[in-house]
């Protein structure tokens, strides 16, 4: 069975850092891209970042560029999201999701489109206090 397990959320003050982890199993890790999405209360789900496990290509939404870094460890089948300089507006439940690695090299408008993702993990809550 395909499983994605997100962890690492918590409460942090503005300006602080957190590292989220996504553990994957049940599929050929190298053939997939893993993305992080987030959903704040009362808001739509938003794509944050994506990495191709095939070649390491990455993509970020503008609001997190320069603050968040996505990385993968193919041997461990793990994807990480290092979040620095956190802001209260980063508060949300964060989810990891998987789809074919080709998404990163296709239409940029689809890279962080949740409809493109086949598998989803449960969320991990990130709360940033002001």
N, C-alpha and C positions, 0 to 999 in steps of 0.2 A: 504494500500500500504506500502511496505517496504521502509523505508527511513533511510539514514545515513547522518548526517549533521556534517561535520568537521569544526572546527573553532580554533582560537588561534594563527594562524601564524602571522608573522611580521618580522621586521628587528631588528637584535640584533648583538652586537659586539662579536667577538670570545671570548670564555670563559664565555659568558653569558648563560642565561637560558630562556626557553619558556615552556609553558604547552599547549599542544594541547588537544582539547576535541572532542569527537564523540558522538553525540546524536542519539540514535536508536529508531525506532518505527516501528510498523507493523508486528512484529514477536515475538515469545516467546524468550525473551532475554536470559534466563537461558540455553536454548538449543543450544546456539551458541557460537562460538569463534569470537572475533573481532581482526583484525590485522591492523597494520599501514604499509603502503607501501610508498615509495617515488620515485619520478622521477626527476632527475636533467636534465637540458638542454642538449640534445644530447646524453643522456644515457638511458639505459633500466630501466624499473621500477624495484625497489629492495624492497624486504620484509625487514622490520625493526624489528617488534616485534609483538607478538600475545599473547592473554590471553583467556583462557577458562572461560566463564561465569558460567560454571557448577561447577568447583572446584577451580578456581583461578590459575590453572597452567599457567606458563608463558614461553615464549621463545624469545630469542633475537639473532639477527645477531651479529657476533663477533665484528664488527666495532663499535657497540654502547653499548656493555656490560660494565657495570660500570658507564656509563654516562646517559643512558636513563632508565626510569622506567615506566612500563605500569601498570595500575590499573583500576579496574572497580567498579562501584557503581550500583549494580543490582536494587536497589530500584528506582533509578533515570534513569536507562537504559542509563548510560553514561560510556564511556571508556576514560581514560586520558593517555596521553603520556608526562611524565615529562622529559624534555631534558635539561641536565646540561652540562657544559664544552663544549659548542657548538663550532664546527670547521667550517671553510669556506666550507669544503667538505660535510657538512650536508645540505648545501643549496639545496633546491628542493621543489617541490610541494608534500605535504604529503596527502595521502588518507587513509580513514579507509574503511575496508571491512569486510564482515561477511560470515561465513560458519558454518557447524555443529561443535559442540564442540569437537567431536571425533578427529578432525584433529591434536589437540595438543598431542594426545596419539598415533598417528600413525607413519608413516615413517617420520623421522626427515627431510628428503629431501623435503617433501611436505608441511611442516607446513607453510612455507612462499612462497609457489608456488602460484602465482596469479591465475593460472588455477583452483585451488581448491576453490576459493571464488565466492559465488553466487551473493552477493550484494555489491555494491560500492557506496560510497558517492562522493560528489564533492571534489576537493582538496582545501587545504589551503597552501599558499605560505610561506615558511620559508627562509629567507635570512640572512646569517651570514657573516658579513663583517670582513675583516682581519685588 
